[in-house]
Amino acid sequence: MELLQLYYFQVTARCEHMSLAARKLHIAQPALSQTIHRLEKELGAPLFDRIGKHIRLNDCGRIFLKYTDIALGALEDARSEIKETLAISDQSVTLCVLAASSLMSGFLGEFTQMYPQVHFQIIQSAAALENTSGIDLTIHAAPWDRRDDFSCVLLKEPMVMAMPAGHPLAAYPSLSLASLADQPFASLHKNSNLFQITKYYCNLAGFEPEIALSCDNPQAFRQLLGLNLGIAMIPAITWPDMSADGIVTRPISDMDCFRYLILSWDKQRYLNAAARNLRSFLQDYFSQRRWLHTPQHLCRQHHQGDGDQ
C-alpha cells in the first residue's frame, strides 16, 4: 500500500465522484480508477458502491477513510514538528470560532501584538467540525462543564431571555422559563451552539421550543430580534449590548441556565508553537478579565408573589 494510493482515495472519498476527483488530482480518470481498484483488491473489500456512473462511499470505505485521515494527518504533523525542530516551523493557526465571535477581534488583536508573525485561518461554520483534521483550536459552547485533557473551560456565563422593549414579557423583572412554553422563539440555525443550548434548557423546563425565526448569521440574527418574531435565549456577557436597538434582557428565575465557553483541540493533531501560544494566551485572556465575571443582577433571582413570569 502506497501513500499516493491513500491520498488518491482520500480525495475520491471526499468528492464521491471519480471525474471530479481526477480533475482535482490532475490525473486521468482511468488512472485514478485503476488506483482505487488496486487498493480495494489489496484490502479485500470494495470501498465504494457503484450506482450507474456514480460512486458512494460504503461502510468499509468510511472505516478506511477514518484511518486514512489519521495516517495522512499524522504524517503532516510529523512534517510540522520536524520543521519546528529545525526552527522553520509554519507560524500559522487554524482557529474555528463557533461561539463568542464578538470577542474575536479583541483577543486576536492582543495576541497578534505579541506574535505579529503568526498567520490565521478563521472558520465559523459548524459544518467544519465534520472534518477536524485541519483545525488546530476550536472555541465552542455547551450547557454543561465539558473539560478533559484536550479541552478547557474559558468562561461560564448565564443565559438570559431577550425581546423587544415593547414585548409584553418585558414588563416583568425576571422570567420563568417553564412559563414560556407557548411563546415563539428565535434562535440561530439548528446546528449552532445557541440552538442546542436553548433546546437543552427548554427541554429541562418540560417543553420543545417553537422556533419562529431561525438565522445562520449571529449579527443578522441580533438585528432581526427587533422584528418581534420570537423571544430568544442569549448569553448575558459575551454578546454585545443591544439596548440601543430596543432589545432588553431578563434573567431566568426558575432554573440556573448557563453556557460554558470551551476551548478544545484534536488529541491526534500536533499543535505547532503558534497554536500552543494561542491556547495559553486564550486561557490567560479569559481568566484575567474582570468584565467577564458574572454580573450580580444576572444571577438566578427569586421573587415573592407573581412579580416574575
C-alpha positions in Angstrom: 0.0 0.0 0.0 1.5 3.4 -1.1 1.0 6.8 0.4 -0.1 8.1 -3.0 -2.9 5.5 -3.1 -4.1 6.8 0.3 -4.1 10.4 -0.9 -6.0 9.5 -4.1 -8.5 7.5 -2.0 -9.0 10.4 0.4 -9.7 12.9 -2.3 -12.1 10.5 -4.1 -13.9 9.7 -0.9 -14.4 13.4 -0.2 -15.7 14.0 -3.8 -17.7 10.8 -4.2 -17.2 11.5 -7.9 -14.4 9.9 -10.0 -14.2 12.5 -12.7 -14.2 15.4 -10.2 -11.6 13.7 -8.1 -9.4 13.1 -11.1 -9.6 16.8 -12.1 -8.6 17.8 -8.5 -5.7 15.4 -8.6 -4.7 16.5 -12.1 -4.6 12.9 -13.3 -6.5 10.9 -15.9 -9.7 9.3 -14.7 -8.7 5.8 -15.9 -5.5 6.0 -13.9 -7.5 7.0 -10.7 -10.0 4.2 -11.3 -7.1 1.7 -11.5 -5.5 3.0 -8.3 -8.8 2.7 -6.4 -9.3 -0.8 -7.8 -5.8 -1.9 -6.8 -6.4 -0.5 -3.3 -9.7 -2.4 -3.0 -8.1 -5.6 -4.2 -5.3 -5.2 -1.6 -7.9 -4.6 1.2 -10.1 -7.4 0.0 -13.2 -5.2 0.1 -15.0 -2.6 -2.1 -14.7 0.9 -0.7 -17.4 2.4 -2.9 -20.9 1.4 -4.0 -21.2 1.9 -7.8 -24.6 3.3 -8.8 -24.6 3.8 -12.5 -21.9 6.3 -13.3 -21.9 7.5 -9.7 -20.0 6.2 -6.7 -20.8 6.4 -3.0 -18.6 5.6 0.0 -19.8 2.5 1.7 -19.3 1.2 5.3 -15.9 -0.3 4.5 -14.9 2.9 2.8 -16.0 5.1 5.7 -13.9 2.9 8.0 -10.9 3.1 5.7 -11.3 6.9 5.3 -11.2 7.3 9.1 -7.8 5.7 9.4 -6.6 7.3 6.2 -7.3 10.7 7.6 -5.4 9.7 10.8 -2.4 8.3 8.9 -2.1 11.3 6.5 -2.7 13.7 9.3 0.0 12.1 11.4 2.4 12.4 8.6 1.6 16.1 8.1 2.0 16.6 11.9 5.4 14.9 11.7 6.4 17.2 8.9 5.3 20.2 11.0 7.2 19.0 14.1 10.4 18.4 12.1 10.1 21.9 10.6 9.7 23.3 14.1 12.7 21.4 15.4 14.7 22.9 12.6 13.3 26.4 13.6 11.5 26.9 10.3 8.0 25.9 11.6 4.9 27.2 10.0 3.7 30.2 12.0 0.0 29.6 11.2 -3.0 28.7 13.2 -6.4 27.4 12.0 -9.0 28.6 14.6 -12.6 27.5 14.5 -14.9 30.0 16.3 -18.4 28.7 16.9 -19.2 30.9 20.0 -18.3 34.4 21.3 -17.3 35.6 17.9 -17.9 39.2 19.0 -14.8 38.9 21.2 -12.6 37.6 18.4 -11.2 40.9 17.2 -10.3 41.8 20.8 -8.3 38.7 21.7 -6.8 38.2 18.3 -5.8 41.9 18.3 -3.9 41.5 21.6 -2.3 38.2 20.5 -1.0 39.5 17.2 0.6 42.4 19.0 2.6 39.8 20.9 3.1 37.4 18.0 3.0 39.5 14.8 4.5 36.8 12.6 1.5 34.4 13.1 -1.0 34.0 10.3 -4.6 32.9 10.8 -7.3 30.9 9.1 -10.6 31.6 10.8 -13.5 29.2 10.4 -17.0 30.0 11.7 -19.0 27.1 10.2 -20.4 24.3 12.3 -20.0 22.1 9.2 -16.3 22.4 9.6 -16.5 20.1 12.7 -17.3 17.2 10.4 -13.7 17.2 9.4 -11.4 18.5 12.2 -8.2 17.2 10.7 -7.2 20.7 9.6 -8.3 22.6 12.7 -5.9 23.5 15.5 -8.2 25.1 18.1 -12.0 25.3 18.4 -14.0 27.8 20.6 -17.5 26.5 21.1 -20.2 26.4 23.8 -22.2 23.8 25.7 -24.8 23.9 28.5 -22.5 21.8 30.8 -18.9 21.9 32.0 -17.2 19.7 29.5 -13.4 19.6 30.1 -10.8 16.9 29.7 -7.1 16.6 28.7 -7.9 18.1 25.3 -10.3 21.0 26.3 -10.7 23.6 28.9 -13.5 26.0 30.0 -12.7 29.6 29.2 -15.9 31.1 30.7 -19.1 30.2 32.5 -21.8 32.8 31.7 -25.6 33.0 32.4 -28.2 32.8 29.7 -31.0 35.4 29.7 -34.1 36.0 27.7 -34.1 38.7 25.1 -37.0 40.5 23.5 -38.0 44.0 22.1 -38.7 46.5 24.8 -42.3 46.7 23.7 -42.9 43.0 24.2 -45.5 42.2 27.0 -42.9 40.0 28.8 -40.5 42.9 29.0 -42.7 44.3 31.8 -41.5 41.5 34.2 -38.3 41.9 36.1 -37.5 38.2 35.5 -39.0 35.3 33.6 -39.8 31.7 34.5 -38.6 29.5 31.6 -41.4 27.0 32.2 -44.0 29.7 31.6 -42.6 30.4 28.1 -43.7 27.1 26.6 -46.3 28.7 24.4 -44.1 31.6 23.2 -42.5 31.6 19.8 -38.7 31.5 20.0 -35.9 33.0 17.8 -32.6 31.3 17.5 -29.6 30.7 15.3 -29.7 27.7 12.9 -30.3 24.2 14.3 -26.6 23.2 14.1 -25.5 26.1 16.2 -24.3 26.0 19.8 -27.0 28.6 20.7 -29.9 26.5 19.4 -28.6 23.4 21.1 -28.3 25.3 24.4 -31.8 26.8 24.0 -33.3 23.4 23.2 -31.4 21.8 26.2 -32.8 24.2 28.8 -36.3 24.3 27.3 -36.4 20.5 27.4 -35.4 20.7 31.1 -38.3 23.0 31.6 -40.6 20.5 30.0 -41.2 21.7 26.5 -39.9 21.8 23.0 -39.2 25.4 21.8 -41.3 26.5 18.8 -38.7 28.3 16.5 -40.5 31.1 14.7 -37.2 32.7 13.5 -34.0 30.9 12.6 -30.9 32.6 11.1 -27.4 31.4 10.3 -25.6 34.7 10.9 -25.3 36.0 14.5 -25.0 39.6 13.5 -28.1 39.4 11.3 -29.9 37.4 14.0 -29.3 40.2 16.6 -30.8 42.7 14.1 -33.8 40.6 13.4 -34.7 40.2 17.1 -36.3 43.7 16.9 -38.9 42.3 14.5 -40.8 40.7 17.4 -41.0 37.4 15.7 -39.9 35.5 18.8 -38.1 35.8 22.1 -34.5 34.4 22.4 -32.3 32.8 24.9 -28.9 34.5 24.6 -25.6 34.7 26.5 -25.6 37.6 29.0 -21.9 38.6 28.8 -20.2 37.8 25.5 -23.0 39.0 23.2 -22.9 42.8 22.5 -25.4 45.1 24.3 -28.5 45.5 22.1 -30.3 48.1 24.1 -29.6 50.8 21.5 -31.7 48.6 19.1 -34.6 48.4 21.5 -33.8 44.9 22.8 -34.0 44.2 26.6 -32.9 41.1 28.5 -34.5 39.5 31.6 -32.9 36.9 33.9 -34.4 33.4 34.2 -35.8 32.8 37.6 -36.9 29.2 37.9 -33.6 27.4 37.0 -29.9 28.1 36.6 -29.2 28.5 32.9 -25.5 28.8 31.9 -23.4 28.2 28.9 -19.8 27.1 29.1 -17.4 28.6 26.6 -14.9 25.8 25.8 -11.6 25.8 24.0 -10.7 22.3 22.6 -8.1 20.8 20.3 -7.7 17.5 18.5 -5.9 14.9 20.6 -4.4 13.3 17.5 -3.2 16.5 15.9 0.2 18.0 16.6 0.0 21.7 17.7 2.8 23.9 16.5 4.3 26.6 18.6 1.9 29.3 17.3 -1.2 27.2 18.2 0.3 26.3 21.6 1.0 30.0 22.3 -2.6 30.9 21.3 -4.0 28.2 23.5 -2.1 29.6 26.6 -3.0 33.1 25.6 -6.7 32.4 25.5 -6.7 30.7 28.8 -5.0 33.8 30.4 -7.1 36.3 28.5 -10.4 34.9 29.8 -9.1 34.3 33.3 -7.7 37.8 33.8 -10.6 39.9 32.6 -12.9 41.1 35.3 -15.6 42.2 32.9 -16.1 38.6 32.0 -17.2 37.8 35.6 -20.9 37.1 36.1 -22.9 40.4 36.8 -24.7 40.1 40.0 -28.1 41.3 38.6 -27.9 38.4 36.0 -27.6 35.6 38.6 -30.6 33.5 39.4 -33.2 35.6 41.2 -36.1 34.6 43.5 -39.1 36.8 43.7 -42.0 36.7 46.1 -45.5 36.6 44.7 -46.2 36.8 41.0 -43.8 39.5 40.1 -41.9 37.3 37.6 -43.1 35.4 34.6 
